[in-house]
Amino acid sequence: RRCPPGGLPVTYAALARDVRRGDRVLIDDGRVELHVTGKRSAEVICEVVRGGTVGDNKGINLPDSSL
């Protein structure tokens, strides 16, 4: 399954509530790193710091967020 252009679907419904601007979002054991630049409704807007290919069932880590 491919992601829509410009977006990554996640199953964690509270992601937009739990992250803040400047937080890091690490995907696939940190192989991909994003920084949160803003939020819009239930969407989290991020800048890619370290890119890569993201496939299905990859873990997401929020090291700067308290969950």
N, C-alpha and C positions, 0 to 999 in steps of 0.2 A: 504494500500500500504506500502510495506517495503522499507527501504533505502538500497542502495547497500552496501556491506561490506566496512566499513571504511569511508563512506562518507554520507553527508546529502545534498540532493538537495535543492536549494533555488530559489525563483523566482526573487530575486533582482540581476539583471545582473551586476551592478556596485560594488558588494561587494568587489571583489579583488582589485579594484581601490581605494576604500574608507577606507580600514583598513590598519593598519601598524603593524609591529612586536611589540608585547607587549600589543596590544589592547585586551580588553575583548569583548567576544561575549556572550550575555545572551540569552537564549532560554526559552520560556514558562514562562514568568514573572520572570526570574532569577533562575528558578528551576535547570536549567542546565547551567554551566558556562564553557566557553572555553577561552583559551588565544591563540592569533595568534602567531605562531612561524615562519611563512614564507609564501611565495606566489609562485605559479608556474603557469604562464600564467593566466587563469581565475579561478584557484583554490586557496583557502585559506587553509593553513595547520595550524591546531590547536592542542593544548594539552588540554585534558580534565582535568579541575580543580574540578568540581563537576558534576558527571555523573547522568544519569537518562534515563528514557524512553521518546523518542520524537515521537509524533504522527503527523498526518496531521494537517495543518493549525495552527501551533504554531507560536507565534510572535517571532521576533528576534530583540534584542536591542543592539545597539553599543554605550555604554555610553562614550567611550574614543575617538570616531570619530566625526569629524564635518561634517555633511551632509548638 
